[in-house]
């Protein structure tokens, strides 16, 4: 076992140093996806464009904790975690829009964190057919360019998202498919996003 991944057998919890996983070749990179280490930044941090799978990691129910940092560029910074994935076409994702974190516009304030299930329930279909049900604002939203912590709690029926130290979920929604497990990946669209300190706990 790598010295950079510590597994607690009773809790079924694994903490990953992402830059060391990259050195060890323990990511699966689909075509045209990109990942690089971040030097002199948060320990173990990487920058990602696209979807990068953690090789050999299967997630069912439990929690995914991760530190994330986006960019304050309007409609260009989308980043989060993909899970219960088959491939880059079929997956669930929880992602954030940092450019909305401190927006003055009241509608944009409600579009900070999103759950979607590709390909049947993309974000635009959910927004059109179920407005403000699968996306929400964030309690005490951070600055767009700051690192923040996300905890994604996945049960057989629901997805809940907690940000930083909040005990109240910023988003709590019904799961939109019958997949019970699958791949886990770092997810970023348009501009690159930064990730560090991912901890995956299988089992509730």
LOPA-183886 format. One record per residue (C-alpha): x, y, z; residue in one letter. Coordinates in steps of 0.1 Angstrom, whole numbers, padded with zeros to 4 digits, always signed. Layout:
% residues N
XYZA...
This chain:
% residues 204
+0000+0000+0000X+0012+0035-0008X+0023+0056+0022X+0001+0083+0008X-0032+0065+0011X-0043+0055+0046X-0071+0030+0049X-0091+0026+0082X-0106-0009+0078X-0134-0005+0104X-0146+0028+0090X-0139+0019+0054X-0123+0053+0050X-0095+0062+0026X-0076+0095+0025X-0058+0103-0007X-0029+0126-0015X-0038+0136-0050X-0004+0148-0062X+0011+0115-0051X-0016+0095-0069X-0007+0114-0100X+0030+0105-0096X+0020+0069-0091X-0002+0068-0122X-0033+0061-0102X-0057+0083-0122X-0076+0072-0153X-0075+0100-0179X-0102+0099-0206X-0092+0115-0239X-0086+0153-0238X-0088+0154-0200X-0060+0171-0181X-0045+0170-0146X-0013+0186-0133X+0002+0190-0098X+0000+0223-0080X+0035+0233-0068X+0038+0255-0036X+0001+0253-0030X-0022+0233-0007X-0003+0200+0001X-0012+0173-0024X-0033+0196-0046X-0039+0191-0083X-0055+0211-0111X-0081+0194-0133X-0098+0201-0166X-0125+0176-0175X-0132+0143-0156X-0104+0124-0140X-0112+0090-0124X-0095+0076-0093X-0083+0043-0106X-0096+0013-0087X-0120+0032-0065X-0156+0021-0064X-0181+0041-0043X-0215+0031-0032X-0231+0050-0003X-0212+0071+0023X-0194+0104+0022X-0169+0121-0001X-0149+0150+0015X-0128+0172-0007X-0112+0207-0007X-0120+0227-0038X-0110+0260-0054X-0125+0276-0085X-0122+0309-0103X-0142+0341-0102X-0149+0341-0140X-0185+0344-0149X-0199+0312-0164X-0165+0297-0168X-0158+0280-0134X-0177+0247-0127X-0161+0221-0105X-0170+0192-0082X-0172+0155-0078X-0185+0128-0102X-0197+0095-0087X-0217+0064-0094X-0202+0066-0128X-0199+0042-0157X-0179+0065-0179X-0178+0102-0190X-0213+0099-0204X-0231+0082-0176X-0225+0096-0141X-0239+0116-0112X-0222+0149-0101X-0223+0175-0074X-0206+0207-0086X-0202+0243-0077X-0203+0276-0096X-0178+0298-0076X-0185+0328-0098X-0220+0330-0081X-0207+0327-0045X-0208+0365-0039X-0231+0375-0067X-0253+0406-0061X-0280+0392-0083X-0305+0372-0061X-0312+0346-0088X-0275+0338-0092X-0273+0334-0054X-0296+0304-0058X-0273+0288-0084X-0242+0280-0064X-0243+0242-0060X-0259+0217-0084X-0267+0180-0085X-0272+0164-0119X-0274+0128-0133X-0260+0125-0168X-0272+0118-0195X-0309+0117-0185X-0310+0146-0161X-0285+0173-0172X-0285+0206-0153X-0304+0226-0179X-0332+0200-0180X-0334+0200-0142X-0335+0238-0141X-0362+0240-0167X-0385+0213-0154X-0377+0215-0117X-0365+0251-0110X-0344+0255-0078X-0350+0219-0067X-0317+0204-0077X-0296+0236-0072X-0293+0260-0044X-0273+0287-0027X-0246+0281-0001X-0249+0290+0036X-0221+0316+0043X-0207+0312+0008X-0169+0316+0006X-0151+0339-0018X-0149+0325-0054X-0111+0322-0054X-0108+0307-0019X-0103+0270-0010X-0135+0256+0006X-0144+0222+0019X-0173+0201+0005X-0188+0170+0021X-0211+0150-0002X-0233+0125+0016X-0248+0098-0006X-0275+0074+0006X-0296+0049-0015X-0322+0076-0019X-0307+0111-0013X-0277+0134-0019X-0268+0160+0007X-0240+0186+0003X-0224+0205+0032X-0199+0233+0027X-0171+0242+0052X-0183+0239+0088X-0220+0242+0082X-0241+0215+0100X-0270+0224+0077X-0269+0210+0041X-0267+0236+0013X-0284+0211-0009X-0305+0180-0002X-0322+0162-0031X-0336+0129-0042X-0312+0107-0062X-0322+0106-0098X-0312+0070-0109X-0310+0034-0098X-0272+0030-0100X-0260+0018-0066X-0222+0023-0071X-0196+0032-0096X-0164+0053-0104X-0154+0084-0085X-0138+0113-0103X-0127+0149-0100X-0150+0170-0123X-0142+0204-0138X-0158+0221-0169X-0146+0251-0189X-0117+0265-0169X-0096+0242-0147X-0105+0236-0111X-0082+0228-0081X-0087+0198-0057X-0070+0185-0026X-0075+0163+0004X-0101+0139-0009X-0114+0114+0017X-0139+0087+0007X-0159+0067+0032X-0178+0037+0018X-0208+0027+0039X-0231+0047+0061X
